């Protein structure tokens, strides 16, 4: 949302929707698949999706991305190839964002090349997860 635009309030969201953290319309219950093998980050990401008006579905295997419309992928997992997961979800038509360490430029670039719309740092999502995810959901 631009700085000169006043936020929309809940009453102005479309039928079946809610206002996201920036006032943008988010479809109530938009399912977001959260692929993360770290329990803490899986919980944080799922909580951010919920706070942004979405409905998280936590998974731990790339195979479970099938049919996802939107997905968040933790790139630094040990149980799966994060970049491969981004590629698989993106090629299947999902909108994908990813998360990784701030100083891993090569991994961030690989995820973007694989189809991620954006790669967030852990810190950015820790500090402003609902707002960032809400903005992504409203696009």
DRENPALO-431039 format. One line per field, with one value per residue: residue number from 1; chain; x, y, z of N, C-alpha, C, CB in turn. Coordinates in steps of 0.1 Angstrom, whole numbers. Glycine has a CB too. Example, Ala and Ser with C-alpha at 12.3 -4.5 7.8 and 13.67 -1.06 7.14 Angstrom:
// DRENPALO-431039
num <- (1_2)
cadena <- (A_A)
n.px <- (132_128)
n.py <- (-57_-22)
n.pz <- (78_71)
ca.px <- (123_137)
ca.py <- (-45_-11)
ca.pz <- (78_71)
c.px <- (132_129)
c.py <- (-33_0)
c.pz <- (78_79)
cb.px <- (113_141)
cb.py <- (-45_-6)
cb.pz <- (90_57)
***
This chain:
// DRENPALO-431039
num <- (1_2_3_4_5_6_7_8_9_10_11_12_13_14_15_16_17_18_19_20_21_22_23_24_25_26_27_28_29_30_31_32_33_34_35_36_37_38_39_40_41_42_43_44_45_46_47_48_49_50_51_52_53_54_55_56_57_58_59_60_61_62_63_64_65_66_67_68_69_70_71_72_73_74_75_76_77_78_79_80_81_82_83_84_85_86_87_88_89_90_91_92_93_94_95_96_97_98_99_100_101_102_103_104_105_106_107_108_109_110_111_112_113_114_115_116_117_118_119_120_121_122_123_124_125_126_127_128_129_130_131_132_133_134_135_136_137_138_139)
cadena <- (A_A_A_A_A_A_A_A_A_A_A_A_A_A_A_A_A_A_A_A_A_A_A_A_A_A_A_A_A_A_A_A_A_A_A_A_A_A_A_A_A_A_A_A_A_A_A_A_A_A_A_A_A_A_A_A_A_A_A_A_A_A_A_A_A_A_A_A_A_A_A_A_A_A_A_A_A_A_A_A_A_A_A_A_A_A_A_A_A_A_A_A_A_A_A_A_A_A_A_A_A_A_A_A_A_A_A_A_A_A_A_A_A_A_A_A_A_A_A_A_A_A_A_A_A_A_A_A_A_A_A_A_A_A_A_A_A_A_A)
n.px <- (9_5_22_5_-20_-50_-56_-77_-106_-119_-147_-147_-135_-137_-166_-164_-139_-110_-94_-61_-29_-20_-43_-51_-72_-76_-84_-105_-92_-75_-56_-23_4_29_61_84_110_119_107_102_103_84_61_62_60_35_19_22_9_-17_-22_-22_-45_-48_-49_-30_-13_6_35_59_72_83_67_42_35_20_-7_-8_-18_-6_26_50_83_109_142_165_163_170_158_148_153_155_155_148_122_110_111_96_70_65_66_44_24_20_21_50_69_100_122_152_186_200_225_231_235_238_220_196_194_193_168_151_156_145_119_107_87_97_123_125_142_151_150_135_110_106_104_84_65_35_27_43_36_9_8_19_-1_-22_-17)
n.py <- (-12_22_51_73_64_57_33_5_-5_-32_-35_-27_-46_-72_-94_-122_-117_-104_-76_-71_-67_-42_-31_-40_-61_-94_-127_-144_-171_-179_-205_-213_-231_-242_-250_-263_-277_-272_-269_-246_-225_-233_-230_-203_-192_-203_-191_-164_-164_-170_-147_-128_-133_-155_-191_-215_-244_-267_-285_-311_-323_-322_-334_-330_-305_-306_-294_-270_-236_-213_-209_-211_-215_-228_-223_-234_-260_-293_-317_-317_-304_-271_-252_-269_-275_-250_-247_-269_-263_-238_-245_-261_-242_-227_-198_-186_-178_-175_-182_-174_-173_-140_-135_-152_-150_-164_-186_-172_-160_-184_-194_-174_-176_-201_-196_-183_-156_-138_-136_-137_-126_-144_-127_-105_-117_-126_-101_-88_-105_-111_-87_-86_-111_-107_-86_-99_-119_-103_-94)
n.pz <- (0_-8_7_8_8_25_50_44_61_81_75_49_34_9_5_25_31_50_65_59_77_67_59_35_14_23_15_36_54_34_22_32_26_47_46_66_85_110_141_157_138_120_135_141_115_107_127_119_94_102_118_98_85_70_65_78_67_79_68_63_42_9_-11_-1_-9_-32_-50_-36_-34_-24_-9_18_21_41_36_47_56_68_62_36_2_0_-21_-42_-34_-36_-64_-72_-62_-74_-101_-102_-101_-78_-57_-43_-14_3_31_47_60_65_55_34_4_-19_-16_-14_-40_-56_-48_-57_-84_-88_-86_-64_-52_-35_-11_23_52_82_104_95_92_118_132_118_107_104_91_68_56_53_35_12_9_2_-24)
ca.px <- (0_14_21_-5_-33_-55_-59_-91_-110_-125_-160_-145_-130_-147_-174_-156_-125_-106_-84_-48_-22_-19_-56_-54_-81_-71_-95_-105_-89_-66_-47_-9_12_41_71_95_112_122_94_100_100_71_51_62_54_20_12_21_-1_-30_-24_-24_-59_-47_-51_-18_-13_20_39_74_77_81_56_29_32_11_-20_-8_-19_4_35_61_93_121_152_176_159_178_150_145_161_146_154_140_108_105_110_84_58_64_63_30_15_18_28_59_79_109_129_166_195_202_238_232_231_237_207_185_194_189_154_144_157_137_105_102_84_105_129_126_152_144_148_124_97_105_100_72_59_21_26_49_28_-4_10_20_-14_-32_-13)
ca.py <- (0_34_58_83_57_54_19_0_-11_-45_-33_-24_-58_-79_-104_-134_-114_-96_-66_-76_-58_-29_-27_-46_-72_-108_-136_-151_-185_-183_-216_-212_-243_-238_-261_-261_-289_-266_-268_-232_-217_-238_-224_-188_-189_-206_-180_-152_-166_-168_-133_-121_-136_-168_-204_-222_-259_-271_-298_-313_-330_-316_-341_-325_-292_-308_-287_-257_-224_-204_-217_-205_-225_-225_-228_-240_-273_-305_-328_-315_-294_-259_-246_-278_-273_-237_-250_-278_-256_-228_-251_-266_-231_-220_-186_-190_-170_-183_-176_-180_-164_-127_-134_-163_-144_-175_-193_-163_-159_-196_-195_-165_-182_-213_-192_-176_-142_-130_-143_-130_-131_-148_-116_-97_-124_-126_-88_-82_-116_-109_-76_-90_-121_-101_-78_-109_-125_-93_-92)
ca.pz <- (0_-8_20_7_7_38_51_44_74_80_68_34_28_1_12_28_33_61_62_64_86_61_55_22_15_23_15_49_53_23_27_29_30_54_46_75_94_123_148_161_126_114_144_139_102_108_135_111_84_109_122_86_80_63_72_75_67_81_62_65_31_-4_-17_4_-16_-43_-49_-29_-41_-19_0_24_22_48_27_54_62_67_58_22_-5_0_-35_-50_-29_-42_-78_-74_-59_-84_-114_-101_-102_-65_-54_-32_-8_11_42_50_67_58_48_24_-9_-30_-14_-18_-55_-61_-45_-66_-98_-88_-87_-53_-55_-26_0_35_62_94_112_90_96_133_136_112_99_100_82_55_50_50_22_2_7_-4_-38)
c.px <- (9_12_10_-19_-38_-59_-74_-94_-118_-139_-158_-139_-141_-154_-165_-142_-123_-96_-71_-41_-21_-33_-60_-63_-74_-83_-94_-102_-81_-56_-33_-2_25_50_83_97_117_109_91_96_87_60_51_56_39_13_11_11_-15_-32_-26_-38_-59_-49_-39_-20_2_23_54_80_74_69_43_26_22_-3_-20_-10_-9_13_46_71_105_132_163_173_170_171_146_153_151_144_146_125_102_102_97_71_55_60_49_20_13_26_37_67_87_115_142_174_198_215_241_227_229_224_195_183_189_174_146_145_148_122_99_99_93_111_131_137_144_141_136_110_95_99_87_64_44_20_31_41_15_-3_11_6_-24_-29_-19)
c.py <- (12_42_69_77_54_39_16_-6_-24_-44_-31_-36_-65_-90_-116_-130_-106_-86_-71_-65_-44_-24_-33_-58_-85_-117_-144_-166_-189_-193_-213_-224_-238_-250_-257_-273_-284_-263_-253_-224_-221_-231_-209_-185_-192_-195_-167_-152_-164_-153_-124_-124_-149_-180_-213_-237_-263_-285_-299_-320_-323_-321_-336_-311_-294_-301_-274_-245_-213_-212_-208_-216_-220_-232_-236_-253_-284_-317_-328_-305_-282_-253_-256_-277_-261_-240_-259_-271_-245_-234_-257_-254_-223_-207_-189_-179_-179_-175_-183_-169_-151_-127_-145_-158_-154_-182_-185_-162_-172_-198_-186_-171_-195_-209_-185_-162_-133_-140_-134_-135_-135_-136_-107_-104_-125_-112_-83_-93_-114_-98_-80_-101_-116_-93_-88_-115_-116_-90_-103)
c.pz <- (0_4_20_7_22_39_50_57_71_72_53_27_20_9_13_30_46_57_68_72_80_56_41_24_14_24_28_46_41_28_22_35_35_54_54_84_108_130_152_149_120_122_141_125_101_115_127_100_90_113_110_79_72_71_69_75_67_75_65_53_18_-11_-13_-1_-27_-40_-41_-38_-37_-9_5_26_30_41_34_60_60_61_43_16_-7_-14_-44_-46_-35_-57_-80_-72_-70_-97_-114_-100_-89_-65_-42_-27_1_22_44_58_59_50_38_11_-19_-29_-18_-33_-61_-59_-55_-80_-99_-88_-75_-57_-47_-16_12_43_74_103_108_94_111_138_130_103_95_89_68_48_45_36_11_-1_-1_-19_-47)
cb.px <- (-10_10_34_-3_-33_-67_-54_-94_-119_-128_-168_-137_-123_-141_-187_-157_-120_-101_-88_-39_-9_-9_-57_-41_-92_-61_-94_-119_-102_-59_-52_-4_14_39_75_93_123_132_93_112_112_70_54_77_61_18_20_35_-1_-30_-11_-13_-64_-34_-64_-7_-20_24_36_76_72_94_57_29_45_9_-30_6_-33_-2_41_58_98_120_158_182_146_184_138_130_165_152_168_145_108_115_122_86_58_77_73_29_2_23_19_68_73_120_120_173_209_202_249_225_241_249_206_187_208_196_151_151_172_140_97_112_69_96_143_112_162_153_161_125_97_119_111_75_59_12_33_63_27_-9_23_30_-21_-32_2)
cb.py <- (0_43_65_91_44_63_13_-10_-1_-51_-22_-12_-68_-85_-108_-143_-105_-105_-52_-79_-63_-29_-13_-50_-71_-110_-146_-149_-192_-171_-230_-198_-253_-232_-265_-248_-298_-254_-276_-227_-217_-253_-227_-183_-198_-219_-178_-149_-180_-177_-128_-123_-125_-169_-211_-219_-265_-271_-299_-321_-345_-316_-356_-325_-286_-323_-296_-256_-218_-192_-229_-197_-230_-231_-217_-231_-277_-309_-329_-312_-300_-249_-244_-292_-272_-226_-257_-290_-249_-220_-262_-274_-235_-230_-173_-202_-158_-189_-177_-184_-171_-116_-135_-176_-133_-184_-198_-149_-156_-208_-191_-151_-187_-222_-204_-177_-140_-119_-149_-130_-119_-158_-107_-95_-138_-128_-78_-71_-128_-106_-63_-95_-133_-92_-69_-120_-129_-80_-92)
cb.pz <- (12_-21_22_-5_-1_42_64_32_83_93_74_32_38_-11_4_16_22_73_68_52_89_50_55_14_5_35_3_56_53_17_22_35_18_68_31_83_88_122_160_168_116_115_159_139_91_114_148_105_78_122_129_76_72_55_68_86_54_96_47_77_30_-13_-14_19_-21_-46_-42_-22_-39_-12_-7_37_8_63_20_64_57_80_66_21_-19_9_-41_-47_-14_-41_-83_-64_-45_-86_-117_-88_-107_-53_-52_-38_1_2_55_37_71_68_59_29_-13_-29_0_-12_-60_-54_-31_-66_-100_-76_-90_-41_-52_-18_-5_42_65_102_112_75_90_140_133_103_107_112_87_57_59_61_23_6_20_3_-39)
***
